[in-house]
Amino acid sequence: MRASLIAPRFGRLGRSALLALLLGVGLMGGAPSSVTAQDTGTGAFARLGFGARGMALGNALVADPSADVSPHYNPALLPSASGQRISASAALLSFDRELQFLEFTAPIGPTAGVGLSLTHAGVNDIDGRDANGAHTETLSTDEFALSLAFGNRFADWISVGTALTLYQSDLVPDVDPVRSLGIDVGVRVQATDRLSLAAVLNDLLAKYEWDTSAVGGGTHTDRFPVRIRLGAGYSLLGERLRLLAEVESRYTSRERRVPDFIVTSGGPQQRSRTESFLFHDLRGRIGASYQLVDILEVRGGLDRIGVNDVNGLRPSAGFGVRQSIGDLDLRISYTATLEPYVRTLMNTGTIELFL
């Protein structure tokens, strides 16, 4: 399917604004009629999930008992990793969108772990047109997230981790890409042999500061939502069955210009002032996995619980297989995710190699 973008004849600034809107709508699988109800905030691509297993479990992995997951879910899980892991993932999405992940995690010594990952998302084949509907050029957008994470276990029952993520967004050729640094902090508590609890604070300080003066615009700051996630993981049947749940409290800062009047010696004059306000929303996630046989695990999950009506839910299901190749452990996972509102499928595949 070819994406279409109408670019009116008012310069590059108008087109960059439309591209920003398309990126927000496109990456989340939305349509213009449902933009306000979807996760179209800054850096939305970095909140879709990380790998087929995580997406299959509804992204409810903040307290995952297995710990062999992306540190994006919780850097405090790194000390419990079973070994060195190389992971590559790709997702097939509608509306000319693409999403890929590349990741390496490894334990360090007896109590620590480290992780390095790269995420890319983009929209291709954007059909740029002028106000008369004539084709002008084919456009594309790209966003990247490069993350370095570290975690340490301070006692048998508690571990703490942090992650630094460098974000980059590139929307139009005539506007320089913007970059930002975000900080994640997480903690994991092993309450019992079966129950683990965890909490994570995501994307502290992260924001995009745009400068569109080169195309006749000005400056603007888009802040990432700050998210507080609390969750639990519970193992049953000799760890063959795992149940996961988490709740997220999200805070998004926004600014708007409002007209104002001041009285001067020449009479009243209209000015504009900037108001800051804070959005807050609450959402939940659940997931479950069951080891049918030694080489096959089935998974299911539900994301975006509590976001508007049932059309906003994001159900998913998938499976994972594993096979030993000498001393290496190969795992392949697949997940189908039903995107909210537009109800198209996102197909995600992951290959993991444990060294």
Number of C-alpha atoms within 10 A of each C-alpha: 8 11 19 16 20 20 25 16 12 11 12 20 20 16 21 19 14 17 24 18 14 23 26 22 22 24 25 24 26 24 15 10 8 15 17 12 15 20 22 22 18 20 26 19 24 18 14 17 20 27 28 29 28 24 29 31 30 30 29 31 32 33 30 30 25 15 20 19 24 25 32 28 25 31 31 34 35 32 28 21 19 15 16 17 20 19 20 20 21 21 20 16 21 19 20 17 22 19 23 20 20 19 22 20 27 23 21 17 9 10 16 22 26 25 23 21 22 18 20 19 22 21 24 16 18 20 18 21 19 16 11 10 12 12 15 12 11 14 18 20 20 18 23 23 23 17 21 19 25 25 28 25 22 12 10 9 13 17 24 24 25 24 25 20 22 17 23 19 22 18 25 19 12 13 17 14 17 16 18 17 18 19 17 23 22 26 24 26 21 19 13 10 10 14 17 22 22 26 24 26 19 24 22 17 14 22 20 20 15 18 17 17 11 12 14 12 14 11 9 12 12 17 21 23 25 20 20 18 24 21 23 25 25 20 20 12 9 8 15 14 17 21 22 25 26 24 21 21 16 16 16 17 14 15 14 10 11 10 9 11 11 10 9 8 6 6 7 10 11 9 11 12 10 10 10 9 9 10 10 12 12 16 16 21 24 24 27 22 24 18 18 11 10 10 12 16 18 22 24 23 25 24 28 25 20 15 18 12 11 12 14 21 20 21 23 26 23 24 20 22 17 17 14 12 9 6 8 11 14 17 18 20 22 23 27 22 25 19 22 23 21 15 15 16 17 16 18 24 20 22 20 19 19 19 13
